[in-house]
Amino acid sequence: MFPDRGSNSSKLFDRALNVMPGGNSRHTVYFPPYPIYAARGEGAWVTDVDGVKRLDFINNYSSLIHGHCHPEVTAAIARQAGLLTAISLPTEAEIELAEIICARMPSVDQIRFANSGTEGVMMAIKTARAYTGRRIIAKIEGAYHGSDDTAAVSTYPHPGRFSPPESGIGIPEPGSAPGSAADVLVLQMNDVEGTRSLLRAHGTELAAVLVDPLVKNLAYQPASIEFLTMLREETKALGALLIFDEVYSLRLGFGGAQELLGIKADITAMGKIIGGGLPVGAVGGSAEIMSAVYDQREGKARVSHGGTYNANPLTMAAGVAAMRLFDRPAFERLNRLGDRLRDGLTAVVEATGADAMVRGAASIAGLFHARGGGQTYRELAKVRMDNPDMSRKAELFFHHMLNNGVLMGGPGFFILSTAHTEADVDHVIEQAGRALELIKA
Ligand code: PLP
C-alpha cells in the first residue's frame, strides 16, 4: 500500500535525494512522498521494486506504443546489440526506419534522426530559420515542446507575469538564455483572429509557427481545425513555415495527427513511438526544405546537425520493429480502446456527478478535476484558481489508482498501448468511478 515509509521505493528515493536534485534526472510524474521505483515491465504491466504489479497507463509518456518488452521489439534490439550498438557509420536500419516514416507521413519526404523529441523540435526550428532566413518562431502559450530555449518560452508562465495577449510577448523559462523570448511570438490557443493579426504584424520576420495539435499542458485541448487552417494559410501567405510538433501526437493518426486533420505541415518534429521505446527524435519535411539541413546538390551540410548517437543502431532497429507492428489494424484497435476508455470515464464522471471533465483523442485520455475546461493557458489558469482543490483531488485520484493496480500520469492522463486489453481499460474505468466517489465523500 502506498505510501509505506519502509518500502523499497521509499528507501531508494531517500538514497536518490543525496545525489540528484529532486531525486531524479527528469520531472517524473508523481505525488509525494516518493515515486514508485520500477523493477521490470512486461506488456501492459509494470512491477515495482516492492513486487507490486500495476497496469501501466503512462507507457513512458507515450513512447511505448506496444507496452513493455514486446518480444519482436526486444528481439530486434538483442539482434542489433550482438552486431553493433553504436557506430560512426550509417546503417541500413536507419534507411528502413526513414522509409517507413516517409511512407506514412504525406508531408515528410526526408528525415533526420536525433535522440530526443527536444532535439527534433530544436532541429525543426533551426531548419525553419535557415530555410527562410528569418528569426521569429511563433508558439502557443502553455504548449510544451521540450527543453530547447526557444521552444520552452512561455511553457509555464506564472499567471502574475502574463503580458497582454495582443503583444505576443513571451517569457523565457527559468535557466534559459535571458534573450530567448526576443525571437518568439506567443499565441493563444484557438484564438483565430488574434493570432492572424499577430502573425501578419510580424510577417516579414516570421520564420515559422510551431504547433502541437493536442496540447497535454492545456488539459489535452485540441487545436481547432479552423485555427490550424488559418495557421496553414497565413504561414503560406507570409512566406513562413508551419511546424507540427508530432513528438506526442504522431499516434493520433496512422500518418500522424496531420493525416487525421488533413493539414500538411512544412516541417514535422517527431520522437517517442518511432524509437520503439529507445531514445529518439527526428525532424522531417519536403526534400526542398530539408535541403536547409544538407544540400544534396552541393554536397554540403548547412544547419549543423552532429550527434554522437544520432540514428543509433539499437534505436533504429527497435523503431523499425515497433513501427512495423503498429500497422493499420493495430492502430485502429488501439483507438477503439481509447474510445472505450474516454466513454467509460465520461460515464463514471456523469454517474458520480463529479466536478471533472474527460478529454483526449485516439489512444490518449485525460480526466481533469474541474468542469468547463477552457482552451487557452490563461483560461485554464483561471479554472485552477477558481477550483483551488483541483490538485488535492488529482493527488487523491492518483493514489487511489496507484493502490488499485493502475499507474497513470499525475495530472490525470492515461496513455494506451497495444498491449492493453478491454479488461484492462474496464478496470481503469471501475477504479476511476470508485476514486471519484471517494473524493466526493
Ligand atoms: N514535444 C512534445 C509535444 C512532447 O510531448 C515532448 C515530450 O513529452 C517533447 C516535445 C520533448 O520530447 P523528449 O522528452 O523526447 O525530449
Boltz pocket constraint, residues with backbone or C-beta under 6 A from the ligand:
constraints:
  - pocket:
      binder: B
      contacts: [[A, 61], [A, 115], [A, 116], [A, 117], [A, 118], [A, 119], [A, 121], [A, 144], [A, 145], [A, 146], [A, 147], [A, 212], [A, 216], [A, 245], [A, 246], [A, 247], [A, 248], [A, 249], [A, 271], [A, 272], [A, 280], [A, 281]]
      max_distance: 6.0
